[in-house]
Structures are given as structure tokens and as C-alpha cells.
Amino acid sequence: MQFDISQFFALISAIALLIVLITYFKFHPFLALIITAGFLGLAAGLSPTATIKSFEKGFGGVLGSTGLVVGLGTMLGGLLLESGGADKIANTFIRLGPVRAIPATICVAALIIGLPHLFDVSFVMLVPLVYAIACRTHSQLLRIGIPMAAGLYVAHGLLLPHPAPTLAMTTYHADAGMAMFFGLIIAVPMAALSGPVFTHFAMKYFPELGRQSFGAGDAQEEQQAGKTTRSPSFWLAMLTILLPPLLMMTRSLCIGFISKENPLYEAVNAIGDPIVSLLIAVLFALYALGIRSGFTMAQLQKMLGKCLGPCAVIILILGAGGGLKEMLLATHVSTLIADWAVHWNISPLILAWLVAALIRIAIGSATVAVVTTAGIIAPLAANSGVNLELLVLATSTGGLMLSHVNDSGFWLFKEYFHLTVGETLKSWTLLVSFQSALGLAFVLLLNLIVG
């Protein structure tokens, strides 16, 4: 297909419209994505009816897979948080070493706790624990807080079932188990370098971050942070979190060694599916973290209902992003980009990271950045021979870049740790930008080995 400048102009105009609607007019991303998809369809020559049908098809296609994964993952995380399992994991890790090792141990605990749940919810849940540890050990608050945020954000950006990597995996038709496996390989050194190591240098070169004063309510937060009326065991909580990735990776590693005629093939294939593995983990959590700890089914039902509220908005945004992706296909804009990009002397991994980073900087939402980028890059990926699981990680890490004043995470970090805008830029913004650059570097390094 020959390159059509008018259709390329339609795409550029659509992305510009998305940015303007979110940043200038303060539209909700869900509405902005719907309007942008409709504009792209009409501007590229589709009829109004065809535009609507294409959007509906893309919206439903994403929710059929990604929506279930995000919903079940949120339920699993909600049970972990509400039952006291997350608190048990955090406190157990913190007691493993001396005071000077606390930044590293809380980073590891946050990485594990962040696996099944949305970043904002996990962050709010762990902040009282950060205050309590800082008070108890007379440590600088951000010496504990930055590694905690680093561990959570690595999980948020790289690992299933978080919305951005899940959506990228679905769009690129990547293998869930291998995406999880590669994500974990990258996540561990990313968390180590962006957690305790980054914190050491940030506190050294920006001494204004080293305040040690705490508010009047911190003593109460300390008492609440260590208090759980019914707490499951550490090992049950760990098993609950690790069950989905273990099942998904087991399928990916074992499926090639089993004949398709063998009944075991279907069993392993089904159990390792992201939806089934998360469903198994949720059912296990209901018993291991809930009933076994003394909660009634009525209480567990309230927990599940409470945790599903925050993920509803995310699921709708993912669905609208799927509609935009389908519009790119229906208008053949994505095919034109793929044909044009064949002549570019740039790796699809770098291209995906760069596009996601630029959109993230412009609009502030990592999820919207990854949704938009995946729709643009998917046709190029199909014919490039690139490792699809690494492409998922490249796109997702690009979406972490340069969180600033247009990102809710920026303000969440600022307000909970009582920082100025300048201090937040020196801590939070540098942290996530360092993570994004590290993520690309590790993806490219891993690509040299397995690509």
C-alpha cells in the first residue's frame, strides 16, 4: 500500500486532539479516547456508521480479554490488602535485616505486593507503614518512601495483570507466561537500581529531601500500620501472589514438550491462561486469606465490591483504547505506518518506547500512552520479526517516562510525603524517568540474548 499523506495527517491530528482534550480542556481520558477515535475514523474517510461499528468492535474485543484479567487481578489484590496479607509480607521483609537494609527490603516487599493490584491503591496502603518505619528507626522519610514507590511502580509498569502491560500483551498477541517471565527478569534489577541505589544518590545530591519531621498524626498511623486484627500467614500470602505468574510461566515453559494429542496439553494450556490462572488464585485467596483467617463470605463479598470500584475506570479506558486501535486498522492508517516504518533504520523496540514516552509526557497517563502506542505499533510488529514479549515491555516502560504535573501519581507522591513541587520533581519525576530509561536498556540487552 502506498503512503497516503492525508491519512498520516489524520493520525497526527487525532493524537494532537487527544493531547489537547486531556491536557487543555481537562476531558476524562475515557471521553477523550472516544472522541479521538471518532475523529480519526471520519477524518480518514469512514462513514459515521462504519466509524461507530469499528469502535464498538475494538471496545468489545479488548474488554473480552484484558478487562477480565484486570478485574480478577484487582480482586486478588483487594483480598491481599483487606485481609492483612500485604501488611504481613511488608513487615516480614522489614524484619529480615538491619536498619540500613530497610530501603532494599521494603522495595522488594513493595514489588511483590504491587504484583496484583493497582499502583494508587497499593501506594496509599503502604504509606502509613513507611511513616511507621521511619518513626521507629529514626530514618529520613524519603529514604524509606522512594524505594517503596520504586518497587510498586516497577510492578505497575512491567508485570501482568497491570493494565498497561496486559493491554500491550493482548494487542501484540504475545505469550502471557513469557511476558511475565521476561518482565520478572527485568523487574528485579530495575527495582534494585531504582530503589535503594537511586535513593542513596538522590538523598546525597538533594539534601533538602532528607527531612525527618513527621506530622502529629504519624503516631496514630504507626499504631494502625502494625495492627491487623486477623492476619494470614506470610507463606500463604506469598503463595497467593505468586500463584498466577507461576501458572502462566509453567504453561509457557512446558507446553512445547507436550504433544497436542496428550490430554495433559489442554489442561496445562487452560490452567496457564491469564484469566484461568487469576481465577484460580482468587478462589484460593478467598479460602487461604479469607475464610481460613476467620472472615465470613459476607465480609469477603464487601471486600471484593470495594476493590472493584477503582478498576472500573481503568477498564473503560482500556476499552476505549481498543476502539481507537480498531479505528487505526479500519482506516488502514496503521498499515501505512507499518509499510513506511520498514524503511526506518530503527528497532521496533526503540520506536515503541519512544512513541509511548512522548505520549506519556504529553498527557500524563501511562495507561493511555501504552494503549495508543500499542495500536500504532502492532501492524509493524507483525512483520518485523521482533520478540513480541520484549515489545510489550518496551512499550510499557516507555509509558513510565517523565511523570510530572499532569500525572495523578505525581500529586499522590507529593501530597502523601508533604513535598514541594520542586522536591517532587527531584524525587518522583527523576525516579520514574530513571526507571523508564533502565527498562529500555534492559529490554535491549535481553533482546541481544533471546531476540
C-alpha positions in Angstrom: 0.0 0.0 0.0 1.4 3.4 -1.0 1.9 6.0 1.7 -1.0 8.5 1.8 -0.1 11.8 3.4 -3.8 12.6 4.1 -4.3 9.6 6.3 -1.0 10.1 8.1 -2.1 13.7 8.7 -5.4 12.3 10.1 -3.4 10.2 12.6 -1.2 13.1 13.7 -4.3 15.3 14.1 -6.0 12.6 16.1 -3.1 12.3 18.5 -2.9 16.1 18.8 -6.6 16.2 19.6 -6.2 13.5 22.3 -3.4 15.5 23.9 -5.4 18.8 23.8 -8.6 17.3 25.1 -6.8 15.8 28.1 -4.3 18.5 29.0 -6.0 21.7 28.0 -9.7 21.0 28.2 -9.3 18.5 31.1 -11.5 15.9 29.5 -11.6 12.5 31.2 -9.3 10.1 29.2 -12.3 7.7 28.5 -14.2 10.5 26.8 -11.1 11.8 25.1 -10.3 8.4 23.6 -13.9 8.0 22.3 -13.8 11.5 20.6 -10.4 10.9 19.2 -11.3 7.5 17.7 -14.4 9.0 16.1 -12.5 11.9 14.7 -9.8 9.6 13.2 -12.5 7.4 11.5 -14.3 10.3 10.0 -11.1 12.2 9.0 -9.7 9.1 7.3 -12.8 8.6 5.2 -15.0 6.2 7.1 -18.8 6.7 7.2 -20.3 7.6 10.5 -21.9 4.1 10.7 -18.6 2.3 9.9 -16.8 4.5 12.5 -19.3 3.5 15.2 -19.2 -0.2 14.3 -15.4 -0.2 14.2 -15.2 1.4 17.6 -17.7 -1.0 19.2 -15.8 -3.9 17.8 -12.5 -2.7 19.2 -14.0 -1.8 22.6 -15.6 -5.2 23.0 -12.6 -7.1 21.8 -10.3 -5.6 24.5 -12.8 -6.0 27.3 -13.3 -9.6 26.4 -9.8 -10.4 27.4 -8.0 -7.5 29.1 -11.0 -6.5 31.1 -11.3 -9.9 32.7 -7.6 -10.0 33.6 -7.6 -6.5 35.2 -10.8 -7.2 37.1 -9.6 -10.6 38.5 -6.2 -9.1 39.3 -7.8 -6.3 41.2 -10.0 -8.7 43.2 -6.9 -10.7 44.1 -5.1 -7.5 45.2 -8.1 -6.4 47.2 -8.2 -9.6 49.1 -4.5 -9.3 49.8 -4.8 -5.8 51.1 -8.0 -6.1 53.1 -7.1 -9.4 54.8 -3.8 -8.0 56.1 -1.7 -10.3 53.9 0.1 -7.3 52.3 1.0 -5.9 55.7 2.3 -9.3 56.8 4.6 -9.5 53.8 5.9 -6.0 54.3 6.6 -6.4 58.0 8.2 -9.8 57.5 10.6 -8.5 54.9 11.5 -5.4 57.0 12.4 -7.7 60.0 14.8 -9.7 57.8 17.8 -7.3 58.1 19.3 -4.4 60.0 18.0 -0.8 59.7 20.4 0.1 56.9 18.9 -2.7 54.8 15.3 -1.4 55.2 15.3 0.6 51.8 16.2 -2.6 50.0 13.7 -4.9 51.9 10.8 -2.5 51.6 11.5 -2.2 47.8 11.3 -6.0 47.5 8.2 -6.1 49.6 6.5 -3.4 47.5 7.5 -5.1 44.3 5.7 -8.3 45.5 2.7 -6.5 47.0 2.4 -4.5 43.8 2.1 -7.5 41.6 -1.7 -8.0 41.7 -3.0 -4.5 42.4 -3.3 -1.0 41.0 -0.5 1.4 41.9 -2.6 4.1 43.6 -4.3 1.6 46.0 -1.1 -0.2 47.0 0.7 3.2 47.5 -2.0 4.5 49.8 -2.0 1.3 51.7 1.8 1.3 52.3 2.3 4.9 53.1 1.3 4.5 56.8 3.8 1.7 57.0 6.5 3.9 55.6 5.8 6.6 58.2 5.8 3.9 61.0 9.1 2.5 59.9 10.7 6.0 59.6 9.5 6.9 63.1 10.5 3.6 64.6 14.0 3.7 63.1 14.5 7.5 63.2 15.2 7.3 59.4 14.7 10.0 56.8 11.1 9.6 55.4 12.0 9.5 51.7 14.9 7.1 52.4 12.0 4.6 53.0 9.4 6.2 50.8 11.3 6.3 47.5 12.3 2.6 47.5 8.6 1.7 48.4 7.3 3.8 45.4 10.0 2.3 43.1 9.0 -1.3 43.9 5.4 -0.5 43.3 6.0 1.4 40.1 8.1 -1.3 38.5 5.3 -3.8 39.1 2.8 -1.3 37.7 4.8 -0.7 34.5 6.1 -4.2 33.7 4.1 -7.0 35.1 0.7 -8.7 34.5 -2.1 -8.2 35.4 -1.5 -4.5 35.5 -3.5 -2.6 32.8 -0.7 -1.2 30.6 1.4 -4.4 30.1 -1.8 -6.5 29.9 -3.2 -4.3 27.1 0.1 -4.4 25.2 0.3 -8.2 25.5 -3.3 -8.6 24.1 -2.7 -6.1 21.3 0.6 -7.7 20.2 -0.7 -11.2 20.7 2.3 -12.0 22.9 2.6 -15.0 25.2 1.5 -14.1 28.8 3.8 -16.5 30.5 6.9 -15.4 28.6 5.9 -11.7 29.0 5.7 -12.3 32.8 9.0 -14.3 32.8 10.9 -11.6 30.9 9.2 -8.9 33.0 10.4 -10.5 36.2 13.9 -10.8 34.8 14.0 -7.1 34.1 11.9 -6.0 37.2 14.4 -7.3 39.8 17.5 -5.3 38.7 15.2 -2.3 37.9 13.8 -2.3 41.4 17.3 -2.7 42.9 18.8 0.1 40.9 15.8 2.5 41.1 15.0 1.7 44.7 17.9 1.7 47.2 20.6 2.7 44.8 18.7 5.7 43.3 17.6 6.7 46.8 21.1 6.8 48.0 22.2 9.2 45.3 19.0 11.3 45.4 19.4 11.9 49.2 23.1 12.7 48.7 22.7 15.2 45.9 19.4 16.7 47.0 19.8 17.2 50.8 16.5 19.0 51.0 14.8 15.6 50.6 16.3 14.4 53.9 13.8 15.9 56.3 13.0 13.8 59.3 10.0 15.7 60.8 6.6 13.9 61.0 3.1 15.3 61.5 1.1 14.9 64.7 -1.0 12.1 63.2 2.0 9.9 62.5 2.0 8.2 65.9 -1.6 7.1 65.2 -0.6 6.0 61.7 2.3 4.0 63.2 -0.1 2.2 65.5 -2.5 1.5 62.7 0.2 0.3 60.3 1.3 -2.5 62.6 -2.2 -3.5 63.6 -4.2 -6.2 61.8 -7.0 -8.0 63.6 -6.8 -11.1 61.5 -3.7 -11.7 59.6 -3.0 -14.7 57.3 0.4 -16.4 57.4 3.3 -14.9 55.4 3.7 -18.1 53.3 0.0 -18.2 52.3 0.1 -14.6 51.3 3.2 -15.1 49.2 1.7 -18.2 47.6 -1.4 -16.3 46.7 0.5 -13.5 45.0 2.9 -15.8 43.1 0.3 -18.4 42.0 -0.8 -16.6 38.8 2.7 -15.9 37.4 3.8 -19.4 38.3 0.9 -21.0 36.5 1.4 -18.7 33.4 5.1 -19.4 33.2 4.6 -23.1 33.7 2.3 -23.2 30.7 4.9 -21.3 28.6 7.8 -23.5 29.6 6.0 -26.8 29.5 3.6 -26.6 26.5 6.4 -27.2 23.9 7.3 -30.5 25.5 3.7 -32.0 25.5 2.1 -33.5 22.4 -1.2 -31.9 21.4 -2.9 -35.3 21.4 -2.0 -35.7 25.1 -4.9 -34.8 27.4 -2.4 -33.0 29.6 -1.8 -30.5 26.8 -5.3 -29.0 27.2 -5.1 -29.0 31.0 -1.7 -27.2 31.1 -2.8 -24.8 28.3 -6.1 -23.9 30.2 -4.6 -23.6 33.7 -1.8 -21.3 32.4 -4.2 -18.9 30.6 -4.1 -15.5 32.4 -7.9 -15.5 33.0 -7.9 -19.0 34.4 -4.8 -18.6 36.5 -6.1 -15.4 38.1 -9.5 -17.1 38.8 -7.7 -20.0 40.5 -5.7 -17.5 42.6 -8.8 -15.5 43.6 -10.6 -18.7 44.7 -7.5 -19.8 46.6 -7.3 -16.3 48.2 -10.9 -16.5 49.3 -10.1 -19.5 51.4 -6.4 -19.0 52.3 -6.6 -15.3 53.1 -10.3 -15.0 53.9 -12.2 -18.0 55.4 -9.1 -19.5 57.0 -8.4 -16.2 58.7 -11.9 -16.0 60.1 -13.7 -13.8 57.6 -17.2 -14.6 56.6 -18.4 -14.8 53.0 -20.4 -11.6 53.5 -17.3 -9.8 54.6 -15.3 -11.1 51.7 -18.1 -10.1 49.3 -17.8 -6.5 50.7 -14.0 -6.6 50.2 -14.4 -7.6 46.6 -17.0 -5.0 45.9 -14.9 -2.3 47.5 -11.8 -3.1 45.4 -13.6 -3.3 42.1 -14.6 0.4 42.2 -11.2 1.8 41.3 -10.6 -0.6 38.4 -13.8 0.3 36.6 -12.4 3.5 35.2 -9.2 1.7 34.1 -11.2 -1.0 32.3 -13.3 1.6 30.4 -10.1 3.5 29.4 -8.7 0.2 28.1 -11.9 -0.5 26.2 -11.8 3.0 24.6 -8.2 2.4 23.7 -9.2 -0.8 22.0 -11.7 1.2 20.0 -9.0 3.6 18.9 -6.8 0.7 17.9 -9.6 -0.9 15.8 -10.0 2.5 14.1 -6.4 2.5 13.1 -7.0 -0.9 11.5 -10.3 0.1 9.8 -8.8 3.2 8.3 -5.6 1.4 7.2 -3.6 4.1 8.9 -1.6 1.6 10.9 -0.8 -0.4 7.8 0.5 2.7 6.1 2.7 3.4 9.2 4.0 -0.2 9.1 4.9 0.0 5.4 6.6 3.3 5.9 8.4 2.2 9.0 10.0 -0.7 7.2 12.4 1.9 5.6 13.3 3.4 9.0 16.6 2.3 10.4 15.3 1.9 14.0 14.4 -1.1 16.1 10.7 -1.6 16.8 11.6 -1.8 20.5 13.1 1.7 20.5 10.3 3.0 18.3 7.6 1.7 20.7 9.4 3.0 23.7 9.9 6.4 22.1 6.3 6.8 21.0 4.9 5.7 24.4 7.3 8.1 26.2 6.3 11.1 24.1 2.6 10.5 24.6 3.1 9.9 28.3 5.0 13.2 28.7 2.2 15.0 26.8 -0.9 13.6 28.5 0.4 12.2 31.8 -1.4 8.8 31.7 0.8 5.7 31.4 -2.2 3.6 30.5 -3.4 5.9 27.7 0.1 6.2 26.4 0.5 2.4 26.2 -3.0 1.9 24.7 -2.3 4.5 22.0 1.2 3.2 21.2 0.2 -0.4 21.0 -2.4 0.4 18.4 0.1 2.2 16.3 3.0 -0.3 16.6 1.0 -3.6 16.3 0.9 -3.9 12.5 4.7 -3.0 12.3 5.4 -5.7 14.9 3.6 -8.4 13.0 6.0 -8.2 10.1 9.2 -7.2 11.8 10.2 -10.4 13.5 10.7 -8.6 16.8 10.2 -10.6 20.0 6.7 -9.7 21.0 7.1 -10.2 24.7 10.0 -7.8 24.7 7.9 -5.4 22.6 5.3 -5.5 25.4 8.0 -4.4 27.9 9.5 -1.7 25.7 6.0 -0.2 25.2 5.2 -0.4 28.9 8.5 1.1 30.1 8.1 3.9 27.6 4.8 4.7 29.4 6.7 5.3 32.6 8.8 8.3 31.3 8.8 11.7 33.0 5.8 11.8 35.3 5.2 15.5 36.1 2.4 17.8 37.0 -0.1 16.3 34.5 0.1 12.9 36.2 -2.0 11.9 39.2 0.9 9.8 40.5 3.0 12.9 40.8 0.5 14.6 43.1 -0.2 11.4 45.1 3.6 11.2 45.9 3.8 14.9 46.6 0.9 15.2 49.0 1.4 12.0 51.0 5.1 12.9 51.7 4.3 16.6 52.1 6.8 17.8 49.4 7.1 20.9 47.4 6.7 20.7 43.6 10.4 21.1 43.2 11.2 18.3 45.7 8.7 16.1 43.9 10.4 16.7 40.6 13.8 15.8 42.2 12.5 12.6 43.7 9.4 11.2 42.0 10.0 12.5 38.5 13.6 11.6 38.4 12.8 8.2 39.8 10.2 7.2 37.2 12.3 8.7 34.3 15.3 6.6 35.5 13.1 3.5 35.6 11.9 4.1 32.1 15.4 4.5 30.7 16.6 1.5 32.7 13.7 -0.5 31.3 14.6 0.2 27.7 18.3 -0.6 28.4 17.4 -4.0 30.0 14.9 -4.8 27.1 17.6 -4.1 24.5 20.2 -6.2 26.5 17.7 -9.1 26.8 16.9 -8.8 23.1 20.6 -9.4 22.3 20.3 -12.7 24.2 16.9 -14.0 23.2 15.7 -11.8 20.3 
